[in-house]
Amino acid sequence: MKDLGKELTREPVEMGQGKFDLVLQSFRRLLRRGAITNVGKMLARMHPADIAQVIVHLSSPNEKRTVFELVRGEAQRGQVLSELDPGTIQHTLADLAPADVAWMLKDLGADDVTYILGVLPEEQAKEILTLMRTEDSTQIADLLKYPKDTSGGIMTTEFFSLSEDTTAQEAIRRLQRATDAEMVFYIYVTDKEEHLVGVLSLRQLLTVRPRRRSRTL
């Protein structure tokens, strides 16, 4: 499954690009110096989406893993995971015990858990799934049965989808007209054949230029 909001570099959603660049430089400098305590203090003040972007922009796999492990609290780590690209998720979770991963994912929504498990090797995903609460694992297992390149693979019964040619401005107008828009957290981007080509968060949609098309976000 390809996730436009996770695979492509984008402006961090909780801070401006200029501020983010300074934060990223600080992380790189502290990691080079081995100032782990200071890295942890910085992470404690950041939003999970911005932490994920820091991890994505670090060049060293070991630095990525170090930053992730310094995130405080399993719930916070789970939120960071849901914002990462597939390759980083795979590397980050490669050596972690399935029980630890299941604990990180326990407070996430079914779509986020499905996304994370969907990019892991099948056996690893199954082992994690068996350790999750029954009511959660049943729904997620059903979602994982769909082919990964179709919208059914990650959508619940309530979703909001857009063509990949839709602009951000048009998408916002459609959301405003939708009767259940207050329930929308993710926007699913599909091609002409209705195959899933990406997933956007509502937060992303509101922070880009109005004329940007969904496929470029």
Z-matrix of the N, CA and C atoms (Angstrom, degrees):
N
C 1 1.455
C 2 1.517 1 109.42
N 3 1.306 2 117.29 1 131.45
C 4 1.452 3 121.67 2 178.74
C 5 1.512 4 109.10 3 -100.37
N 6 1.317 5 117.70 4 130.44
C 7 1.460 6 122.03 5 -177.80
C 8 1.515 7 108.70 6 -116.40
N 9 1.335 8 117.29 7 109.86
C 10 1.453 9 120.56 8 -176.92
C 11 1.514 10 112.19 9 -59.99
N 12 1.320 11 116.26 10 -34.25
C 13 1.454 12 118.97 11 -177.45
C 14 1.508 13 113.04 12 -76.82
N 15 1.334 14 117.80 13 -13.04
C 16 1.452 15 120.98 14 -175.88
C 17 1.522 16 111.80 15 -113.82
N 18 1.333 17 117.83 16 -33.97
C 19 1.448 18 119.61 17 -175.47
C 20 1.518 19 112.87 18 -81.40
N 21 1.345 20 118.23 19 -28.51
C 22 1.437 21 121.16 20 -175.77
C 23 1.518 22 110.59 21 -100.48
N 24 1.341 23 115.92 22 144.18
C 25 1.449 24 120.15 23 176.64
C 26 1.516 25 108.97 24 -66.61
N 27 1.304 26 117.46 25 132.52
C 28 1.452 27 121.73 26 -179.73
C 29 1.512 28 108.91 27 -139.06
N 30 1.334 29 116.62 28 165.35
C 31 1.450 30 120.03 29 177.10
C 32 1.516 31 109.33 30 -68.10
N 33 1.326 32 119.01 31 131.05
C 34 1.458 33 121.39 32 179.25
C 35 1.516 34 110.70 33 -54.93
N 36 1.327 35 115.97 34 141.43
C 37 1.457 36 120.09 35 -169.86
C 38 1.515 37 113.32 36 -84.09
N 39 1.314 38 119.17 37 -23.01
C 40 1.452 39 120.06 38 -175.10
C 41 1.526 40 112.77 39 -100.61
N 42 1.324 41 119.08 40 -8.20
C 43 1.458 42 121.59 41 178.52
C 44 1.522 43 108.19 42 -147.03
N 45 1.324 44 117.00 43 158.08
C 46 1.450 45 120.37 44 178.57
C 47 1.515 46 111.61 45 -68.42
N 48 1.348 47 116.24 46 162.05
C 49 1.457 48 120.74 47 -177.64
C 50 1.526 49 111.59 48 -61.59
N 51 1.344 50 117.01 49 -40.82
C 52 1.457 51 119.52 50 -179.52
C 53 1.514 52 112.32 51 -61.47
N 54 1.319 53 116.39 52 -45.35
C 55 1.461 54 120.43 53 179.22
C 56 1.519 55 110.42 54 -65.74
N 57 1.338 56 116.42 55 -39.61
C 58 1.461 57 119.45 56 179.95
C 59 1.523 58 110.95 57 -61.77
N 60 1.338 59 117.47 58 -41.86
C 61 1.460 60 120.69 59 179.56
C 62 1.528 61 111.04 60 -58.79
N 63 1.327 62 116.65 61 -40.41
C 64 1.464 63 120.67 62 178.24
C 65 1.529 64 111.10 63 -66.19
N 66 1.335 65 115.73 64 -41.47
C 67 1.465 66 120.42 65 178.45
C 68 1.527 67 110.34 66 -62.67
N 69 1.338 68 116.42 67 -44.08
C 70 1.460 69 120.69 68 -179.81
C 71 1.526 70 110.95 69 -61.95
N 72 1.329 71 117.30 70 -42.40
C 73 1.462 72 121.01 71 177.13
C 74 1.526 73 111.08 72 -60.90
N 75 1.328 74 116.45 73 -38.96
C 76 1.467 75 120.57 74 178.54
C 77 1.522 76 110.99 75 -63.84
N 78 1.332 77 116.34 76 -43.00
C 79 1.466 78 120.13 77 178.27
C 80 1.524 79 110.56 78 -60.95
N 81 1.321 80 116.58 79 -47.02
C 82 1.463 81 119.81 80 -178.69
C 83 1.528 82 110.95 81 -60.93
N 84 1.321 83 116.77 82 -41.84
C 85 1.468 84 120.91 83 -179.63
C 86 1.527 85 110.91 84 -65.59
N 87 1.331 86 116.65 85 -45.24
C 88 1.467 87 120.32 86 -179.35
C 89 1.525 88 111.67 87 -65.71
N 90 1.327 89 116.83 88 -38.61
C 91 1.466 90 120.14 89 179.16
C 92 1.521 91 111.20 90 -66.67
N 93 1.336 92 117.04 91 -39.07
C 94 1.467 93 120.11 92 177.28
C 95 1.529 94 111.09 93 -62.76
N 96 1.325 95 115.81 94 -35.75
C 97 1.467 96 120.86 95 -179.67
C 98 1.520 97 112.47 96 -82.57
N 99 1.330 98 116.90 97 -9.86
C 100 1.456 99 119.86 98 -177.76
C 101 1.514 100 113.15 99 74.31
N 102 1.334 101 116.50 100 23.48
C 103 1.470 102 121.44 101 -178.52
C 104 1.527 103 109.93 102 -83.87
N 105 1.319 104 115.63 103 68.61
C 106 1.459 105 121.95 104 -173.04
C 107 1.527 106 112.39 105 -63.86
N 108 1.325 107 116.90 106 -38.77
C 109 1.470 108 119.89 107 -179.92
C 110 1.523 109 111.05 108 -59.93
N 111 1.322 110 116.51 109 -42.92
C 112 1.464 111 120.55 110 179.59
C 113 1.522 112 111.78 111 -67.10
N 114 1.333 113 116.58 112 -36.12
C 115 1.466 114 120.10 113 176.19
C 116 1.524 115 109.63 114 -60.81
N 117 1.328 116 115.92 115 -45.72
C 118 1.463 117 120.29 116 179.14
C 119 1.516 118 112.71 117 -60.13
N 120 1.333 119 117.07 118 -39.28
C 121 1.463 120 120.80 119 178.95
C 122 1.526 121 111.18 120 -65.19
N 123 1.325 122 117.02 121 -38.89
C 124 1.463 123 120.23 122 177.94
C 125 1.525 124 110.83 123 -64.88
N 126 1.317 125 115.80 124 -43.43
C 127 1.462 126 120.16 125 -178.92
C 128 1.518 127 111.86 126 -62.25
N 129 1.320 128 116.62 127 -34.96
C 130 1.470 129 120.99 128 -177.32
C 131 1.524 130 112.28 129 -64.22
N 132 1.339 131 117.36 130 -19.35
C 133 1.463 132 121.19 131 -178.27
C 134 1.524 133 113.05 132 -101.47
N 135 1.339 134 116.59 133 4.01
C 136 1.466 135 119.80 134 -172.32
C 137 1.524 136 113.05 135 -108.39
N 138 1.329 137 114.95 136 154.39
C 139 1.465 138 122.39 137 174.66
C 140 1.533 139 108.92 138 -76.01
N 141 1.337 140 118.42 139 144.91
C 142 1.467 141 120.94 140 -179.87
C 143 1.529 142 114.05 141 -53.14
N 144 1.341 143 117.63 142 -37.93
C 145 1.470 144 120.14 143 -179.48
C 146 1.521 145 111.14 144 -64.36
N 147 1.332 146 117.36 145 -37.03
C 148 1.459 147 120.47 146 179.07
C 149 1.522 148 111.56 147 -74.79
N 150 1.333 149 116.40 148 -34.90
C 151 1.467 150 119.53 149 174.63
C 152 1.527 151 109.47 150 -60.92
N 153 1.321 152 116.07 151 -43.68
C 154 1.466 153 120.25 152 179.36
C 155 1.519 154 111.12 153 -59.94
N 156 1.335 155 117.14 154 -40.93
C 157 1.456 156 119.87 155 179.80
C 158 1.522 157 111.85 156 -67.31
N 159 1.326 158 117.70 157 -34.67
C 160 1.461 159 120.45 158 174.42
C 161 1.523 160 109.57 159 -61.64
N 162 1.320 161 116.53 160 -47.39
C 163 1.466 162 120.95 161 -179.77
C 164 1.523 163 110.69 162 -59.99
N 165 1.323 164 116.97 163 -44.98
C 166 1.465 165 121.40 164 -179.29
C 167 1.527 166 111.21 165 -60.55
N 168 1.334 167 117.13 166 -37.34
C 169 1.462 168 120.86 167 -175.18
C 170 1.527 169 113.71 168 -84.97
N 171 1.322 170 118.43 169 -9.19
C 172 1.460 171 120.31 170 174.91
C 173 1.519 172 109.08 171 -74.96
N 174 1.320 173 117.28 172 139.42
C 175 1.465 174 120.43 173 -174.45
C 176 1.524 175 113.34 174 -85.75
N 177 1.313 176 117.96 175 -28.99
C 178 1.465 177 121.47 176 -176.40
C 179 1.528 178 111.66 177 -89.57
N 180 1.334 179 117.74 178 126.63
C 181 1.467 180 120.31 179 175.95
C 182 1.524 181 112.52 180 -56.77
N 183 1.335 182 116.49 181 -36.45
C 184 1.462 183 119.46 182 179.20
C 185 1.522 184 111.46 183 -66.82
N 186 1.334 185 116.94 184 -37.44
C 187 1.466 186 120.21 185 177.21
C 188 1.525 187 110.50 186 -66.57
N 189 1.324 188 116.38 187 -39.47
C 190 1.465 189 120.44 188 177.47
C 191 1.525 190 110.07 189 -58.61
N 192 1.336 191 115.32 190 -47.44
C 193 1.462 192 120.36 191 -178.88
C 194 1.531 193 110.86 192 -64.58
N 195 1.325 194 116.53 193 -41.67
C 196 1.467 195 120.50 194 -179.91
C 197 1.520 196 111.37 195 -59.92
N 198 1.323 197 116.53 196 -46.93
C 199 1.464 198 120.40 197 -179.25
C 200 1.522 199 110.27 198 -63.05
N 201 1.326 200 117.14 199 -44.03
C 202 1.460 201 119.86 200 -179.98
C 203 1.523 202 110.99 201 -60.36
N 204 1.324 203 117.01 202 -43.38
C 205 1.464 204 120.52 203 -177.68
C 206 1.525 205 112.51 204 -68.45
N 207 1.325 206 116.92 205 -19.09
C 208 1.464 207 120.68 206 179.06
C 209 1.524 208 112.88 207 -87.13
N 210 1.319 209 117.25 208 -7.17
C 211 1.468 210 120.50 209 176.51
C 212 1.521 211 108.01 210 -67.39
N 213 1.313 212 117.01 211 128.89
C 214 1.462 213 121.20 212 -175.77
C 215 1.523 214 111.70 213 -84.19
N 216 1.330 215 115.67 214 130.64
C 217 1.458 216 120.68 215 174.57
C 218 1.517 217 112.91 216 90.29
N 219 1.315 218 115.63 217 133.83
C 220 1.460 219 120.34 218 -178.37
C 221 1.528 220 111.86 219 -65.34
N 222 1.330 221 117.18 220 -38.11
C 223 1.466 222 119.96 221 179.85
C 224 1.522 223 110.76 222 -62.96
N 225 1.330 224 116.63 223 -41.67
C 226 1.464 225 121.21 224 178.68
C 227 1.521 226 110.48 225 -64.38
N 228 1.323 227 117.16 226 -40.19
C 229 1.468 228 120.36 227 177.84
C 230 1.523 229 110.82 228 -62.95
N 231 1.324 230 115.86 229 -39.59
C 232 1.458 231 119.30 230 178.23
C 233 1.514 232 111.80 231 -61.30
N 234 1.329 233 117.11 232 -41.43
C 235 1.462 234 120.57 233 178.59
C 236 1.520 235 111.24 234 -65.24
N 237 1.330 236 116.60 235 -38.87
C 238 1.466 237 119.91 236 176.97
C 239 1.525 238 110.10 237 -63.15
N 240 1.319 239 116.73 238 -44.77
C 241 1.469 240 120.70 239 178.75
C 242 1.520 241 111.80 240 -55.18
N 243 1.325 242 116.84 241 -41.31
C 244 1.466 243 120.75 242 -176.42
C 245 1.516 244 112.44 243 -66.38
N 246 1.343 245 117.73 244 -14.30
C 247 1.464 246 122.06 245 -179.28
C 248 1.529 247 112.47 246 -100.93
N 249 1.333 248 117.72 247 -3.67
C 250 1.461 249 121.32 248 -175.63
C 251 1.524 250 112.39 249 -87.89
N 252 1.330 251 115.94 250 160.50
C 253 1.458 252 121.29 251 175.39
C 254 1.529 253 109.60 252 -77.93
N 255 1.339 254 118.10 253 160.69
C 256 1.472 255 121.25 254 -176.30
C 257 1.525 256 114.68 255 -54.92
N 258 1.342 257 117.20 256 -44.96
C 259 1.457 258 119.64 257 -177.80
C 260 1.514 259 113.05 258 -62.07
N 261 1.325 260 116.30 259 -40.87
C 262 1.463 261 120.34 260 179.61
C 263 1.521 262 110.97 261 -68.67
N 264 1.323 263 116.81 262 -37.85
C 265 1.469 264 120.23 263 176.43
C 266 1.528 265 110.27 264 -60.42
N 267 1.324 266 116.48 265 -47.10
C 268 1.464 267 120.58 266 -178.60
C 269 1.523 268 111.34 267 -59.88
N 270 1.326 269 116.87 268 -45.50
C 271 1.467 270 120.45 269 -179.17
C 272 1.523 271 110.96 270 -66.90
N 273 1.320 272 116.29 271 -41.93
C 274 1.462 273 121.11 272 -176.39
C 275 1.519 274 112.17 273 -64.42
N 276 1.330 275 116.44 274 -38.61
C 277 1.465 276 120.85 275 -174.97
C 278 1.527 277 113.55 276 -96.01
N 279 1.318 278 117.26 277 -0.65
C 280 1.468 279 120.76 278 -172.59
C 281 1.523 280 113.30 279 -56.35
N 282 1.323 281 117.39 280 -41.95
C 283 1.466 282 120.43 281 -173.99
C 284 1.526 283 113.65 282 -108.12
N 285 1.317 284 117.05 283 8.32
C 286 1.463 285 119.65 284 -179.14
C 287 1.525 286 111.01 285 -85.68
N 288 1.315 287 116.33 286 146.47
C 289 1.464 288 121.00 287 177.63
C 290 1.524 289 109.82 288 -65.38
N 291 1.334 290 117.95 289 138.47
C 292 1.468 291 120.88 290 179.61
C 293 1.522 292 113.15 291 -53.38
N 294 1.332 293 117.10 292 -37.01
C 295 1.466 294 120.20 293 -179.93
C 296 1.524 295 111.30 294 -64.11
N 297 1.335 296 116.71 295 -37.08
C 298 1.466 297 120.38 296 178.57
C 299 1.524 298 110.64 297 -66.97
N 300 1.319 299 116.29 298 -40.81
C 301 1.469 300 120.09 299 179.53
C 302 1.526 301 110.16 300 -65.98
N 303 1.328 302 116.28 301 -44.34
C 304 1.468 303 120.26 302 179.49
C 305 1.525 304 110.88 303 -58.64
N 306 1.322 305 116.78 304 -37.62
C 307 1.468 306 120.70 305 179.24
C 308 1.532 307 110.71 306 -67.35
N 309 1.322 308 116.97 307 -37.01
C 310 1.469 309 120.49 308 177.53
C 311 1.527 310 111.90 309 -64.58
N 312 1.317 311 116.13 310 -33.87
C 313 1.462 312 120.86 311 -173.05
C 314 1.521 313 113.56 312 -89.33
N 315 1.313 314 118.10 313 -6.66
C 316 1.464 315 120.66 314 -168.05
C 317 1.524 316 114.25 315 -63.08
N 318 1.330 317 118.46 316 -26.81
C 319 1.463 318 120.23 317 -177.70
C 320 1.528 319 113.38 318 -101.25
N 321 1.330 320 117.36 319 2.17
C 322 1.462 321 120.88 320 179.70
C 323 1.524 322 110.76 321 -82.06
N 324 1.325 323 116.07 322 157.62
C 325 1.452 324 120.56 323 174.70
C 326 1.518 325 111.09 324 -70.72
N 327 1.319 326 116.14 325 161.75
C 328 1.469 327 121.15 326 -176.79
C 329 1.524 328 111.96 327 -59.43
N 330 1.341 329 117.67 328 -38.51
C 331 1.458 330 120.24 329 -179.30
C 332 1.525 331 111.54 330 -64.30
N 333 1.337 332 116.98 331 -42.02
C 334 1.461 333 120.31 332 179.59
C 335 1.525 334 111.05 333 -65.56
N 336 1.326 335 116.53 334 -43.56
C 337 1.469 336 119.90 335 179.29
C 338 1.527 337 110.15 336 -64.15
N 339 1.324 338 116.41 337 -40.59
C 340 1.461 339 120.50 338 179.28
C 341 1.522 340 110.70 339 -62.64
N 342 1.325 341 116.59 340 -41.20
C 343 1.468 342 120.43 341 177.58
C 344 1.523 343 110.44 342 -60.58
N 345 1.326 344 117.09 343 -47.63
C 346 1.465 345 121.01 344 -176.86
C 347 1.527 346 111.12 345 -65.29
N 348 1.326 347 116.60 346 -49.87
C 349 1.471 348 119.60 347 -179.60
C 350 1.518 349 111.44 348 -66.47
N 351 1.327 350 116.32 349 -30.06
C 352 1.461 351 120.34 350 -177.88
C 353 1.512 352 114.38 351 -67.55
N 354 1.345 353 117.70 352 -20.10
C 355 1.465 354 119.94 353 179.59
C 356 1.528 355 111.83 354 -98.55
N 357 1.335 356 116.99 355 -3.87
C 358 1.465 357 120.98 356 178.85
C 359 1.526 358 110.86 357 -88.80
N 360 1.330 359 117.93 358 158.48
C 361 1.466 360 120.49 359 172.94
C 362 1.526 361 109.63 360 -54.90
N 363 1.313 362 116.55 361 144.16
C 364 1.463 363 121.20 362 -172.33
C 365 1.524 364 113.29 363 -56.01
N 366 1.318 365 117.36 364 -45.31
C 367 1.463 366 119.77 365 -177.93
C 368 1.528 367 111.64 366 -64.49
N 369 1.317 368 116.36 367 -40.81
C 370 1.462 369 120.13 368 178.24
C 371 1.526 370 110.57 369 -63.46
N 372 1.331 371 116.24 370 -43.67
C 373 1.466 372 120.57 371 179.89
C 374 1.526 373 111.03 372 -62.36
N 375 1.330 374 116.98 373 -42.66
C 376 1.466 375 120.71 374 -179.65
C 377 1.523 376 111.25 375 -63.21
N 378 1.322 377 115.87 376 -40.90
C 379 1.466 378 119.83 377 -178.70
C 380 1.529 379 110.71 378 -64.63
N 381 1.327 380 116.03 379 -40.99
C 382 1.470 381 120.16 380 177.84
C 383 1.521 382 110.04 381 -65.45
N 384 1.327 383 115.98 382 -42.02
C 385 1.460 384 121.25 383 -176.94
C 386 1.523 385 111.71 384 -61.77
N 387 1.326 386 116.90 385 -37.38
C 388 1.469 387 120.03 386 -179.01
C 389 1.528 388 112.22 387 -67.14
N 390 1.323 389 117.11 388 -18.16
C 391 1.466 390 121.24 389 -178.53
C 392 1.524 391 113.06 390 -94.58
N 393 1.315 392 116.59 391 -1.55
C 394 1.461 393 120.31 392 -179.15
C 395 1.518 394 110.31 393 -91.46
N 396 1.338 395 116.18 394 165.17
C 397 1.460 396 120.83 395 179.98
C 398 1.525 397 110.10 396 -58.35
N 399 1.310 398 116.45 397 142.50
C 400 1.464 399 121.84 398 -173.79
C 401 1.515 400 112.66 399 -55.69
N 402 1.353 401 117.05 400 -46.62
C 403 1.461 402 119.37 401 -176.47
C 404 1.524 403 111.45 402 -65.19
N 405 1.353 404 116.80 403 -33.25
C 406 1.458 405 120.48 404 178.37
C 407 1.522 406 110.91 405 -75.15
N 408 1.331 407 116.09 406 -45.86
C 409 1.460 408 119.96 407 -174.89
C 410 1.519 409 111.92 408 -65.31
N 411 1.322 410 118.08 409 -32.64
C 412 1.467 411 120.83 410 179.41
C 413 1.520 412 110.87 411 -64.48
N 414 1.330 413 116.91 412 -46.99
C 415 1.461 414 120.51 413 179.55
C 416 1.523 415 111.09 414 -64.56
N 417 1.314 416 117.03 415 -43.23
C 418 1.460 417 120.86 416 -178.90
C 419 1.519 418 110.88 417 -66.48
N 420 1.325 419 116.80 418 -40.26
C 421 1.463 420 120.46 419 177.90
C 422 1.523 421 110.66 420 -60.78
N 423 1.325 422 116.92 421 -38.74
C 424 1.464 423 120.53 422 177.71
C 425 1.524 424 110.82 423 -63.90
N 426 1.328 425 116.98 424 -42.41
C 427 1.460 426 120.68 425 179.97
C 428 1.524 427 111.34 426 -66.34
N 429 1.325 428 116.65 427 -36.45
C 430 1.459 429 120.36 428 -178.78
C 431 1.522 430 113.12 429 -71.10
N 432 1.325 431 117.57 430 -13.56
C 433 1.464 432 120.76 431 179.59
C 434 1.519 433 111.89 432 -71.77
N 435 1.340 434 117.54 433 -22.92
C 436 1.457 435 120.85 434 -179.30
C 437 1.520 436 109.68 435 -72.36
N 438 1.359 437 117.71 436 151.83
C 439 1.465 438 120.02 437 172.78
C 440 1.521 439 109.36 438 -57.58
N 441 1.328 440 117.53 439 142.84
C 442 1.454 441 120.73 440 -173.50
C 443 1.521 442 113.40 441 -68.32
N 444 1.355 443 119.03 442 -19.29
C 445 1.461 444 119.28 443 -177.74
C 446 1.519 445 112.28 444 -98.47
N 447 1.326 446 117.91 445 15.40
C 448 1.459 447 120.54 446 177.21
C 449 1.512 448 109.60 447 -114.24
N 450 1.323 449 115.79 448 155.25
C 451 1.457 450 119.47 449 -176.76
C 452 1.523 451 111.87 450 -63.87
N 453 1.328 452 118.06 451 -30.39
C 454 1.454 453 120.37 452 -179.97
C 455 1.502 454 113.30 453 -64.38
N 456 1.327 455 117.33 454 -17.84
C 457 1.450 456 121.07 455 -178.50
C 458 1.503 457 114.48 456 -66.22
N 459 1.343 458 118.18 457 -22.76
C 460 1.462 459 118.09 458 178.97
C 461 1.514 460 113.11 459 -134.99
N 462 1.312 461 119.19 460 -2.85
C 463 1.456 462 119.91 461 -176.71
C 464 1.518 463 111.94 462 -87.03
N 465 1.299 464 116.46 463 139.55
C 466 1.444 465 120.77 464 168.66
C 467 1.518 466 106.89 465 -86.31
N 468 1.331 467 118.10 466 -176.13
C 469 1.460 468 119.89 467 -176.65
C 470 1.520 469 112.15 468 -70.17
N 471 1.365 470 118.39 469 -21.75
C 472 1.450 471 121.52 470 176.77
C 473 1.526 472 108.53 471 -108.37
N 474 1.361 473 117.08 472 114.39
C 475 1.452 474 120.00 473 -178.81
C 476 1.516 475 109.51 474 -152.53
N 477 1.320 476 116.13 475 169.05
C 478 1.454 477 122.63 476 178.69
C 479 1.513 478 106.53 477 -130.15
N 480 1.330 479 117.56 478 119.23
C 481 1.455 480 120.73 479 -176.75
C 482 1.521 481 111.01 480 -116.77
N 483 1.343 482 114.95 481 154.07
C 484 1.455 483 122.34 482 -179.06
C 485 1.516 484 109.86 483 -138.87
N 486 1.329 485 115.94 484 152.84
C 487 1.458 486 120.68 485 170.58
C 488 1.521 487 109.11 486 -70.63
N 489 1.334 488 116.87 487 149.45
C 490 1.460 489 120.60 488 -179.84
C 491 1.526 490 112.69 489 -65.48
N 492 1.337 491 117.83 490 -15.56
C 493 1.462 492 121.53 491 178.42
C 494 1.526 493 113.01 492 -89.50
N 495 1.314 494 117.67 493 -4.35
C 496 1.462 495 121.49 494 -179.45
C 497 1.527 496 110.47 495 -69.90
N 498 1.338 497 116.63 496 134.53
C 499 1.462 498 119.99 497 177.10
C 500 1.526 499 109.91 498 -81.07
N 501 1.325 500 115.53 499 162.57
C 502 1.465 501 120.13 500 178.53
C 503 1.523 502 110.68 501 -60.04
N 504 1.325 503 116.60 502 -39.87
C 505 1.464 504 120.94 503 179.79
C 506 1.522 505 111.31 504 -62.79
N 507 1.336 506 116.48 505 -44.51
C 508 1.466 507 120.64 506 178.53
C 509 1.525 508 110.57 507 -64.34
N 510 1.325 509 116.39 508 -39.49
C 511 1.465 510 120.42 509 -179.54
C 512 1.526 511 110.99 510 -62.74
N 513 1.326 512 116.58 511 -42.75
C 514 1.466 513 120.37 512 179.51
C 515 1.521 514 110.67 513 -63.79
N 516 1.332 515 116.93 514 -40.14
C 517 1.465 516 120.29 515 178.33
C 518 1.527 517 110.95 516 -62.74
N 519 1.327 518 116.42 517 -41.73
C 520 1.463 519 119.71 518 178.83
C 521 1.523 520 111.07 519 -64.93
N 522 1.314 521 116.10 520 -39.60
C 523 1.463 522 119.83 521 177.73
C 524 1.523 523 111.30 522 -62.99
N 525 1.324 524 116.15 523 -39.30
C 526 1.466 525 120.16 524 -179.91
C 527 1.522 526 111.48 525 -64.91
N 528 1.340 527 116.48 526 -30.85
C 529 1.468 528 120.55 527 -179.65
C 530 1.523 529 112.27 528 -83.13
N 531 1.324 530 116.66 529 -18.09
C 532 1.467 531 120.35 530 -177.05
C 533 1.522 532 110.30 531 -70.86
N 534 1.322 533 116.54 532 135.75
C 535 1.472 534 120.89 533 -176.89
C 536 1.515 535 112.47 534 -70.74
N 537 1.344 536 116.96 535 -27.69
C 538 1.466 537 119.84 536 -177.88
C 539 1.520 538 111.28 537 -112.72
N 540 1.350 539 116.48 538 30.47
C 541 1.462 540 120.42 539 -175.51
C 542 1.524 541 112.76 540 -61.08
N 543 1.350 542 116.93 541 -27.82
C 544 1.464 543 118.73 542 -178.40
C 545 1.520 544 111.80 543 -65.87
N 546 1.341 545 117.97 544 -14.59
C 547 1.456 546 121.55 545 -179.76
C 548 1.524 547 112.10 546 -94.02
N 549 1.342 548 117.95 547 -3.50
C 550 1.457 549 121.37 548 -174.80
C 551 1.527 550 110.42 549 -84.47
N 552 1.317 551 116.30 550 125.36
C 553 1.457 552 121.18 551 175.33
C 554 1.528 553 110.72 552 -117.27
N 555 1.339 554 116.39 553 -27.53
C 556 1.449 555 121.04 554 179.94
C 557 1.519 556 109.75 555 -129.12
N 558 1.333 557 116.10 556 146.31
C 559 1.456 558 122.10 557 177.12
C 560 1.520 559 106.93 558 -115.70
N 561 1.316 560 116.64 559 125.71
C 562 1.456 561 121.96 560 -176.90
C 563 1.524 562 109.50 561 -95.83
N 564 1.325 563 117.03 562 124.93
C 565 1.461 564 123.27 563 -176.38
C 566 1.524 565 108.97 564 -100.12
N 567 1.334 566 116.31 565 126.29
C 568 1.465 567 120.79 566 -176.35
C 569 1.522 568 110.92 567 -124.43
N 570 1.347 569 116.19 568 156.38
C 571 1.464 570 120.52 569 176.05
C 572 1.522 571 109.80 570 -90.87
N 573 1.339 572 116.83 571 -170.32
C 574 1.461 573 121.07 572 -176.02
C 575 1.524 574 112.36 573 -63.81
N 576 1.330 575 116.73 574 -28.00
C 577 1.468 576 121.02 575 179.05
C 578 1.527 577 111.72 576 -89.94
N 579 1.330 578 116.64 577 7.88
C 580 1.466 579 124.06 578 -179.59
C 581 1.522 580 113.17 579 65.15
N 582 1.330 581 116.15 580 25.29
C 583 1.458 582 119.71 581 170.71
C 584 1.525 583 108.29 582 -81.44
N 585 1.306 584 115.99 583 142.63
C 586 1.451 585 120.35 584 178.54
C 587 1.525 586 110.04 585 -70.11
N 588 1.332 587 117.04 586 126.79
C 589 1.464 588 120.86 587 177.36
C 590 1.525 589 112.13 588 -116.65
N 591 1.321 590 117.50 589 -8.13
C 592 1.456 591 119.38 590 178.85
C 593 1.510 592 113.04 591 178.53
N 594 1.318 593 114.92 592 167.28
C 595 1.460 594 122.00 593 177.85
C 596 1.521 595 108.01 594 -132.91
N 597 1.316 596 116.65 595 131.90
C 598 1.460 597 122.09 596 177.99
C 599 1.517 598 109.39 597 -117.04
N 600 1.310 599 116.85 598 144.86
C 601 1.459 600 119.39 599 170.99
C 602 1.519 601 108.10 600 -87.72
N 603 1.315 602 116.40 601 155.52
C 604 1.461 603 120.46 602 177.38
C 605 1.521 604 109.88 603 -59.72
N 606 1.318 605 116.44 604 -35.55
C 607 1.463 606 121.62 605 179.71
C 608 1.525 607 110.96 606 -61.55
N 609 1.342 608 117.28 607 -42.41
C 610 1.456 609 120.98 608 177.55
C 611 1.518 610 111.32 609 -60.83
N 612 1.321 611 115.56 610 -45.89
C 613 1.459 612 121.46 611 -175.82
C 614 1.522 613 111.30 612 -58.97
N 615 1.313 614 116.72 613 -35.15
C 616 1.464 615 121.16 614 -175.81
C 617 1.522 616 113.21 615 -83.04
N 618 1.328 617 117.96 616 -5.79
C 619 1.467 618 120.01 617 -175.48
C 620 1.521 619 113.58 618 -113.88
N 621 1.343 620 117.77 619 9.84
C 622 1.462 621 120.23 620 179.77
C 623 1.521 622 110.38 621 -111.08
N 624 1.330 623 116.49 622 169.24
C 625 1.460 624 121.36 623 178.86
C 626 1.528 625 109.99 624 -65.91
N 627 1.338 626 117.98 625 142.66
C 628 1.470 627 121.92 626 -175.07
C 629 1.521 628 114.49 627 -56.43
N 630 1.351 629 117.95 628 -31.66
C 631 1.469 630 120.49 629 -175.16
C 632 1.529 631 113.79 630 -89.97
N 633 1.325 632 117.29 631 -1.78
C 634 1.465 633 119.57 632 177.30
C 635 1.517 634 110.28 633 -65.59
N 636 1.332 635 116.70 634 134.22
C 637 1.463 636 120.54 635 178.51
C 638 1.524 637 110.13 636 -86.25
N 639 1.322 638 114.81 637 152.65
C 640 1.467 639 120.60 638 -173.78
C 641 1.516 640 112.29 639 -55.85
N 642 1.337 641 117.06 640 -38.02
C 643 1.464 642 119.33 641 -175.37
C 644 1.528 643 113.01 642 -69.27
N 645 1.353 644 117.68 643 -14.93
C 646 1.462 645 120.47 644 -178.12
C 647 1.517 646 113.04 645 -99.57
N 648 1.321 647 117.84 646 -0.26
C 649 1.468 648 120.09 647 -175.75
C 650 1.528 649 111.46 648 -81.95
